[in-house]
Amino acid sequence: MVDVKIKEKLQNFIGGNWSDGKKYRDVVNPATKEVITQVPLSTQAEVDQAVEVAKRAQKEWALEPAPQRAEILYEVGRLMKEKKDHLARLLTLENGKVLEEARGEVQEGIDMAFYMAGEGRRLFGQTTNAELKNKFAMSVRAPVGVVGIITPWNFPIAIATWKSFPAIIAGNAGVWKPATETPLMAHEMAHIFTEAGLPDGVMNVVFGAGAEVGDAMIQHPNIQVISFTGSTETGKHVASECGKQLKKVSLELGGKNAVIVMDDADIDLSVEGILWSAFGTSGQRCTACSRVIVHEAVKEALEEKLVTAMQDLTIGNGLDDGIKVGPIINEAGMEKITKYIDIGKEEGAKLVKGGHVLSEGSFETGYYFAPTLFTDVNGDMRIAQEEIFGPVVSLIPVASFEEAIEVNNSVTYGLSSSIFTKDVNRVFQAQRDLDTGIVYVNAGTTGAEIHLPFGGTKGTGNGHRDSGVQALDVFTEWKAVYVDYSGKLQRAQIDTEN
Ligand code: UN1
């Protein structure tokens, strides 16, 4: 049972005020299909309003010294820590992920708050030499202005903090559109922002559909940057619309991540890594392991141990004790996964475990899908190329290390990869040759830490990174400053010979 009180209808948070929506949509707990609250479906009007207040608030906020801005972020972090349990329970309720993982995700947000608050006393630029006498040169970070933040349902709090905290510390104001499936985290964060003393209007939450609110943000002339995490399809739309306006855009899209298991790998450890990264959050992570590229010498041993270990994956409501795999987000998610099971079978892959919806008994009331394993998969098959976003893993046998790297890199995505091996030479060759933004050695494909850049190559994004100090590049402009203290006109590149 859930012991948290949730408002029947959520409200937008604009300029520090809470306002009702005109239309609403149900928010459903995927573990039970119960309606837990209703989320406003806002329109262009609310976006305009939010941008207007953000624009005004940003001017003041940018003038506040960064260490003072940081004090507020420290307080945000402290409050999140204080409310960690409460936030985690709400997160499980709206997203379905098991409570332990929800706690981990909230912790990721707390870490980000303290890390970015620390940036308040850094935000380093460079000082360098000028080419002329009595001249000073430096680069500084300047806020971009009003930022648009669009976040997905699979990590409704962590990803939001990767984007909003660097934006805030750098002196921007923002409009945040969370996924309509998971609005509770944004609602809670808005309360935390107020409680921490963030000035009204610095961060605004406008709930609603991507096609309405998201598009209004993308098109708004007073939003200077869009930071988006979501599907590749939507990401392309966001990028092309921003491109038409020369608007800066940071994208974090899909993944088709692989664990490579070499012939010298610790098989038990590999199985643990695969299980955690393939079935955690029910495989609904951008970083989820959906391919296992296994050396043929250990294929049988790995498969056997993997199948056995999968028997112990207890599936159910993430709020219950002992549950390892929670539900799928909604009906559409279930349909997509089911479609890929059919595709895999048609392509000739061997379905050795799962592959079906769970609907009997206690599963009847939620969206549950059996953890699935395909073997005899060829790297070119659609199930080995396309993102499924569910608890489905494909075993792809290879004959060598070189082939493993080639198969890993054969997809259009490049987010995360992993290799299990004891050979130090292979470790370093792999970290050089794996074409992904994140590489793990002797661990699964998930578990990114917030002080490192998060993002990927190829179709995973457009070269920007979330989290890490690199996130500041999305939310700042570099300004080069030259101070000539010679008292005379000195022409660059020309008067250098004097
Ligand atoms: C995502 O899947 O979109 O490394 C984010 C991880 C988490 C974040 C995942 N820390 O899997």
Residues whose N, C-alpha, C, O or C-beta is under 5 A from the ligand:
A	BS01	UN1	F155 R285 C286 T287 T446 G447 A448
